[in-house]
Amino acid sequence: MTVLDAYADGVDPRFRWNSTFLSFAKSKGLNAGLNLDGSYIDVRESLNKAYYGQAVTPMDIIVKHSVSNKGADPLREELKKAK
């Protein structure tokens, strides 16, 4: 029996949508939940600049893929093999 099976409408009353930020991931193995209630996500521009060697935005990194760090190439290759 899952947690959702215990409720007639299938919705656990402890679960509330209180954010417009959603994240999805494909994973194997152990899965753990995280509550972000009262938390926020912040851009650490100084760390992005140190890693990429220039000022970049999250849009440059995640959406446009216009920047990369060559030092991460071996990791990217290993991740491709794991697919």
N, CA, C and O atoms as a GROMACS GRO file, in nm:
protein
  332
    1MET      N    1   0.084  -0.117   0.000
    1MET     CA    2   0.000   0.000   0.000
    1MET      C    3   0.089   0.124   0.000
    1MET      O    4   0.182   0.133   0.080
    2THR      N    5   0.062   0.217  -0.087
    2THR     CA    6   0.136   0.343  -0.088
    2THR      C    7   0.064   0.445  -0.002
    2THR      O    8  -0.049   0.423   0.040
    3VAL      N    9   0.130   0.556   0.024
    3VAL     CA   10   0.068   0.662   0.104
    3VAL      C   11  -0.060   0.709   0.038
    3VAL      O   12  -0.160   0.734   0.106
    4LEU      N   13  -0.059   0.723  -0.096
    4LEU     CA   14  -0.177   0.773  -0.166
    4LEU      C   15  -0.293   0.675  -0.162
    4LEU      O   16  -0.409   0.717  -0.170
    5ASP      N   17  -0.266   0.545  -0.150
    5ASP     CA   18  -0.373   0.445  -0.142
    5ASP      C   19  -0.458   0.462  -0.017
    5ASP      O   20  -0.573   0.418  -0.014
    6ALA      N   21  -0.404   0.527   0.085
    6ALA     CA   22  -0.474   0.539   0.212
    6ALA      C   23  -0.583   0.646   0.209
    6ALA      O   24  -0.659   0.657   0.305
    7TYR      N   25  -0.592   0.725   0.104
    7TYR     CA   26  -0.690   0.834   0.096
    7TYR      C   27  -0.787   0.806  -0.018
    7TYR      O   28  -0.746   0.765  -0.127
    8ALA      N   29  -0.916   0.830   0.007
    8ALA     CA   30  -1.020   0.797  -0.090
    8ALA      C   31  -1.001   0.870  -0.222
    8ALA      O   32  -1.021   0.812  -0.329
    9ASP      N   33  -0.962   0.997  -0.216
    9ASP     CA   34  -0.945   1.073  -0.340
    9ASP      C   35  -0.804   1.062  -0.396
    9ASP      O   36  -0.774   1.121  -0.499
   10GLY      N   37  -0.716   0.986  -0.329
   10GLY     CA   38  -0.580   0.966  -0.377
   10GLY      C   39  -0.486   1.080  -0.346
   10GLY      O   40  -0.372   1.080  -0.393
   11VAL      N   41  -0.530   1.179  -0.268
   11VAL     CA   42  -0.446   1.294  -0.239
   11VAL      C   43  -0.417   1.299  -0.090
   11VAL      O   44  -0.509   1.307  -0.008
   12ASP      N   45  -0.293   1.295  -0.055
   12ASP     CA   46  -0.250   1.306   0.084
   12ASP      C   47  -0.272   1.450   0.130
   12ASP      O   48  -0.217   1.541   0.069
   13PRO      N   49  -0.350   1.473   0.234
   13PRO     CA   50  -0.378   1.611   0.276
   13PRO      C   51  -0.254   1.685   0.327
   13PRO      O   52  -0.258   1.808   0.340
   14ARG      N   53  -0.146   1.614   0.357
   14ARG     CA   54  -0.023   1.681   0.400
   14ARG      C   55   0.053   1.741   0.283
   14ARG      O   56   0.144   1.822   0.303
   15PHE      N   57   0.016   1.702   0.161
   15PHE     CA   58   0.087   1.749   0.041
   15PHE      C   59   0.016   1.872  -0.014
   15PHE      O   60  -0.102   1.865  -0.048
   16ARG      N   61   0.085   1.983  -0.021
   16ARG     CA   62   0.025   2.107  -0.070
   16ARG      C   63   0.112   2.164  -0.181
   16ARG      O   64   0.234   2.165  -0.171
   17TRP      N   65   0.050   2.213  -0.287
   17TRP     CA   66   0.122   2.287  -0.391
   17TRP      C   67   0.131   2.430  -0.341
   17TRP      O   68   0.030   2.499  -0.336
   18ASN      N   69   0.247   2.475  -0.306
   18ASN     CA   70   0.262   2.613  -0.260
   18ASN      C   71   0.376   2.683  -0.334
   18ASN      O   72   0.435   2.778  -0.283
   19SER      N   73   0.404   2.636  -0.452
   19SER     CA   74   0.513   2.693  -0.529
   19SER      C   75   0.487   2.673  -0.677
   19SER      O   76   0.417   2.580  -0.717
   20THR      N   77   0.543   2.761  -0.759
   20THR     CA   78   0.533   2.744  -0.903
   20THR      C   79   0.659   2.680  -0.960
   20THR      O   80   0.672   2.667  -1.082
   21PHE      N   81   0.752   2.641  -0.875
   21PHE     CA   82   0.878   2.580  -0.918
   21PHE      C   83   0.865   2.429  -0.902
   21PHE      O   84   0.847   2.379  -0.791
   22LEU      N   85   0.876   2.358  -1.012
   22LEU     CA   86   0.870   2.213  -1.009
   22LEU      C   87   0.997   2.157  -1.069
   22LEU      O   88   1.056   2.217  -1.158
   23SER      N   89   1.039   2.042  -1.021
   23SER     CA   90   1.158   1.977  -1.072
   23SER      C   91   1.128   1.830  -1.095
   23SER      O   92   1.063   1.766  -1.012
   24PHE      N   93   1.175   1.777  -1.206
   24PHE     CA   94   1.157   1.636  -1.237
   24PHE      C   95   1.293   1.574  -1.264
   24PHE      O   96   1.383   1.639  -1.316
   25ALA      N   97   1.307   1.449  -1.227
   25ALA     CA   98   1.435   1.380  -1.247
   25ALA      C   99   1.410   1.234  -1.279
   25ALA      O  100   1.319   1.172  -1.224
   26LYS      N  101   1.492   1.179  -1.366
   26LYS     CA  102   1.491   1.036  -1.394
   26LYS      C  103   1.605   0.977  -1.314
   26LYS      O  104   1.721   1.017  -1.330
   27SER      N  105   1.574   0.882  -1.228
   27SER     CA  106   1.680   0.828  -1.143
   27SER      C  107   1.658   0.681  -1.116
   27SER      O  108   1.551   0.626  -1.140
   28LYS      N  109   1.762   0.618  -1.067
   28LYS     CA  110   1.758   0.479  -1.025
   28LYS      C  111   1.803   0.474  -0.880
   28LYS      O  112   1.883   0.556  -0.837
   29GLY      N  113   1.751   0.378  -0.805
   29GLY     CA  114   1.797   0.360  -0.668
   29GLY      C  115   1.713   0.436  -0.569
   29GLY      O  116   1.593   0.457  -0.590
   30LEU      N  117   1.774   0.478  -0.460
   30LEU     CA  118   1.708   0.541  -0.348
   30LEU      C  119   1.654   0.678  -0.386
   30LEU      O  120   1.720   0.755  -0.455
   31ASN      N  121   1.534   0.709  -0.340
   31ASN     CA  122   1.472   0.839  -0.366
   31ASN      C  123   1.433   0.899  -0.231
   31ASN      O  124   1.372   0.830  -0.149
   32ALA      N  125   1.467   1.023  -0.207
   32ALA     CA  126   1.432   1.090  -0.082
   32ALA      C  127   1.360   1.220  -0.115
   32ALA      O  128   1.398   1.290  -0.208
   33GLY      N  129   1.257   1.252  -0.039
   33GLY     CA  130   1.182   1.375  -0.060
   33GLY      C  131   1.249   1.494   0.007
   33GLY      O  132   1.335   1.478   0.094
   34LEU      N  133   1.210   1.614  -0.035
   34LEU     CA  134   1.267   1.736   0.019
   34LEU      C  135   1.157   1.840   0.027
   34LEU      O  136   1.085   1.860  -0.071
   35ASN      N  137   1.143   1.905   0.138
   35ASN     CA  138   1.043   2.009   0.156
   35ASN      C  139   1.112   2.143   0.145
   35ASN      O  140   1.204   2.172   0.221
   36LEU      N  141   1.068   2.225   0.051
   36LEU     CA  142   1.128   2.357   0.032
   36LEU      C  143   1.042   2.468   0.089
   36LEU      O  144   1.064   2.586   0.059
   37ASP      N  145   0.944   2.434   0.172
   37ASP     CA  146   0.855   2.533   0.231
   37ASP      C  147   0.938   2.634   0.311
   37ASP      O  148   1.010   2.595   0.402
   38GLY      N  149   0.927   2.760   0.278
   38GLY     CA  150   1.002   2.863   0.348
   38GLY      C  151   1.144   2.880   0.296
   38GLY      O  152   1.219   2.959   0.352
   39SER      N  153   1.182   2.810   0.193
   39SER     CA  154   1.316   2.820   0.136
   39SER      C  155   1.314   2.901   0.008
   39SER      O  156   1.207   2.931  -0.046
   40TYR      N  157   1.429   2.935  -0.039
   40TYR     CA  158   1.439   3.003  -0.168
   40TYR      C  159   1.564   2.956  -0.240
   40TYR      O  160   1.657   2.902  -0.180
   41ILE      N  161   1.565   2.980  -0.370
   41ILE     CA  162   1.680   2.945  -0.452
   41ILE      C  163   1.743   3.076  -0.497
   41ILE      O  164   1.674   3.167  -0.542
   42ASP      N  165   1.873   3.084  -0.485
   42ASP     CA  166   1.945   3.207  -0.517
   42ASP      C  167   2.056   3.176  -0.616
   42ASP      O  168   2.116   3.068  -0.612
   43VAL      N  169   2.084   3.269  -0.704
   43VAL     CA  170   2.194   3.255  -0.799
   43VAL      C  171   2.321   3.308  -0.733
   43VAL      O  172   2.325   3.421  -0.684
   44ARG      N  173   2.424   3.225  -0.733
   44ARG     CA  174   2.553   3.268  -0.677
   44ARG      C  175   2.644   3.306  -0.794
   44ARG      O  176   2.724   3.226  -0.842
   45GLU      N  177   2.629   3.431  -0.836
   45GLU     CA  178   2.697   3.481  -0.955
   45GLU      C  179   2.849   3.468  -0.946
   45GLU      O  180   2.915   3.441  -1.047
   46SER      N  181   2.905   3.486  -0.828
   46SER     CA  182   3.051   3.478  -0.814
   46SER      C  183   3.100   3.335  -0.841
   46SER      O  184   3.206   3.316  -0.899
   47LEU      N  185   3.023   3.234  -0.798
   47LEU     CA  186   3.063   3.095  -0.824
   47LEU      C  187   3.046   3.060  -0.972
   47LEU      O  188   3.130   2.990  -1.028
   48ASN      N  189   2.939   3.109  -1.034
   48ASN     CA  190   2.922   3.085  -1.178
   48ASN      C  191   3.037   3.148  -1.256
   48ASN      O  192   3.091   3.087  -1.349
   49LYS      N  193   3.074   3.270  -1.219
   49LYS     CA  194   3.185   3.337  -1.289
   49LYS      C  195   3.317   3.263  -1.268
   49LYS      O  196   3.396   3.250  -1.362
   50ALA      N  197   3.340   3.214  -1.147
   50ALA     CA  198   3.464   3.140  -1.121
   50ALA      C  199   3.467   3.009  -1.200
   50ALA      O  200   3.573   2.971  -1.251
   51TYR      N  201   3.353   2.941  -1.212
   51TYR     CA  202   3.349   2.812  -1.280
   51TYR      C  203   3.357   2.828  -1.432
   51TYR      O  204   3.430   2.755  -1.499
   52TYR      N  205   3.281   2.924  -1.487
   52TYR     CA  206   3.276   2.941  -1.633
   52TYR      C  207   3.376   3.043  -1.686
   52TYR      O  208   3.394   3.053  -1.808
   53GLY      N  209   3.441   3.119  -1.598
   53GLY     CA  210   3.541   3.216  -1.641
   53GLY      C  211   3.483   3.344  -1.698
   53GLY      O  212   3.555   3.424  -1.757
   54GLN      N  213   3.354   3.363  -1.681
   54GLN     CA  214   3.286   3.484  -1.729
   54GLN      C  215   3.152   3.496  -1.657
   54GLN      O  216   3.103   3.400  -1.598
   55ALA      N  217   3.094   3.614  -1.662
   55ALA     CA  218   2.963   3.634  -1.601
   55ALA      C  219   2.858   3.562  -1.686
   55ALA      O  220   2.849   3.586  -1.807
   56VAL      N  221   2.779   3.475  -1.624
   56VAL     CA  222   2.676   3.400  -1.695
   56VAL      C  223   2.548   3.400  -1.612
   56VAL      O  224   2.551   3.422  -1.491
   57THR      N  225   2.436   3.376  -1.678
   57THR     CA  226   2.307   3.368  -1.610
   57THR      C  227   2.260   3.222  -1.610
   57THR      O  228   2.311   3.141  -1.687
   58PRO      N  229   2.166   3.189  -1.524
   58PRO     CA  230   2.110   3.054  -1.529
   58PRO      C  231   2.052   3.021  -1.667
   58PRO      O  232   2.058   2.906  -1.710
   59MET      N  233   1.997   3.120  -1.735
   59MET     CA  234   1.943   3.100  -1.870
   59MET      C  235   2.054   3.057  -1.966
   59MET      O  236   2.032   2.969  -2.050
   60ASP      N  237   2.173   3.117  -1.954
   60ASP     CA  238   2.288   3.079  -2.039
   60ASP      C  239   2.327   2.933  -2.015
   60ASP      O  240   2.360   2.861  -2.109
   61ILE      N  241   2.323   2.892  -1.888
   61ILE     CA  242   2.368   2.758  -1.852
   61ILE      C  243   2.264   2.651  -1.885
   61ILE      O  244   2.296   2.552  -1.950
   62ILE      N  245   2.141   2.672  -1.840
   62ILE     CA  246   2.039   2.568  -1.847
   62ILE      C  247   1.963   2.565  -1.978
   62ILE      O  248   1.938   2.458  -2.033
   63VAL      N  249   1.925   2.682  -2.029
   63VAL     CA  250   1.839   2.687  -2.147
   63VAL      C  251   1.919   2.700  -2.276
   63VAL      O  252   1.901   2.621  -2.370
   64LYS      N  253   2.006   2.798  -2.281
   64LYS     CA  254   2.080   2.825  -2.406
   64LYS      C  255   2.198   2.730  -2.427
   64LYS      O  256   2.241   2.710  -2.540
   65HIS      N  257   2.250   2.673  -2.320
   65HIS     CA  258   2.371   2.589  -2.327
   65HIS      C  259   2.484   2.662  -2.398
   65HIS      O  260   2.560   2.603  -2.474
   66SER      N  261   2.493   2.793  -2.372
   66SER     CA  262   2.591   2.875  -2.443
   66SER      C  263   2.727   2.880  -2.373
   66SER      O  264   2.821   2.939  -2.426
   67VAL      N  265   2.739   2.819  -2.256
   67VAL     CA  266   2.866   2.815  -2.185
   67VAL      C  267   2.894   2.673  -2.137
   67VAL      O  268   2.802   2.593  -2.117
   68SER      N  269   3.020   2.643  -2.119
   68SER     CA  270   3.058   2.514  -2.062
   68SER      C  271   3.197   2.527  -2.001
   68SER      O  272   3.270   2.623  -2.027
   69ASN      N  273   3.232   2.430  -1.921
   69ASN     CA  274   3.363   2.426  -1.859
   69ASN      C  275   3.431   2.300  -1.911
   69ASN      O  276   3.383   2.189  -1.887
   70LYS      N  277   3.540   2.315  -1.982
   70LYS     CA  278   3.610   2.201  -2.042
   70LYS      C  279   3.656   2.099  -1.937
   70LYS      O  280   3.672   1.981  -1.968
   71GLY      N  281   3.676   2.144  -1.814
   71GLY     CA  282   3.718   2.053  -1.709
   71GLY      C  283   3.611   1.950  -1.674
   71GLY      O  284   3.640   1.847  -1.612
   72ALA      N  285   3.487   1.976  -1.714
   72ALA     CA  286   3.378   1.882  -1.687
   72ALA      C  287   3.357   1.783  -1.801
   72ALA      O  288   3.271   1.696  -1.791
   73ASP      N  289   3.433   1.793  -1.909
   73ASP     CA  290   3.416   1.703  -2.023
   73ASP      C  291   3.431   1.555  -1.986
   73ASP      O  292   3.351   1.474  -2.032
   74PRO      N  293   3.531   1.516  -1.905
   74PRO     CA  294   3.540   1.374  -1.867
   74PRO      C  295   3.415   1.325  -1.792
   74PRO      O  296   3.371   1.212  -1.813
   75LEU      N  297   3.360   1.408  -1.707
   75LEU     CA  298   3.238   1.370  -1.635
   75LEU      C  299   3.122   1.355  -1.732
   75LEU      O  300   3.044   1.260  -1.722
   76ARG      N  301   3.108   1.448  -1.826
   76ARG     CA  302   3.000   1.439  -1.926
   76ARG      C  303   3.011   1.309  -2.007
   76ARG      O  304   2.910   1.245  -2.035
   77GLU      N  305   3.131   1.271  -2.044
   77GLU     CA  306   3.150   1.148  -2.120
   77GLU      C  307   3.110   1.025  -2.039
   77GLU      O  308   3.047   0.934  -2.093
   78GLU      N  309   3.145   1.023  -1.913
   78GLU     CA  310   3.106   0.910  -1.827
   78GLU      C  311   2.955   0.904  -1.810
   78GLU      O  312   2.897   0.796  -1.808
   79LEU      N  313   2.891   1.021  -1.797
   79LEU     CA  314   2.745   1.023  -1.783
   79LEU      C  315   2.676   0.975  -1.909
   79LEU      O  316   2.571   0.912  -1.901
   80LYS      N  317   2.733   1.005  -2.026
   80LYS     CA  318   2.676   0.956  -2.152
   80LYS      C  319   2.681   0.803  -2.157
   80LYS      O  320   2.588   0.740  -2.206
   81LYS      N  321   2.788   0.745  -2.106
   81LYS     CA  322   2.802   0.599  -2.105
   81LYS      C  323   2.699   0.533  -2.014
   81LYS      O  324   2.657   0.420  -2.039
   82ALA      N  325   2.658   0.603  -1.910
   82ALA     CA  326   2.565   0.547  -1.812
   82ALA      C  327   2.421   0.543  -1.860
   82ALA      O  328   2.336   0.480  -1.797
   83LYS      N  329   2.391   0.609  -1.970
   83LYS     CA  330   2.252   0.613  -2.019
   83LYS      C  331   2.204   0.479  -2.064
   83LYS      O  332   2.090   0.465  -2.108
   0.00000   0.00000   0.00000
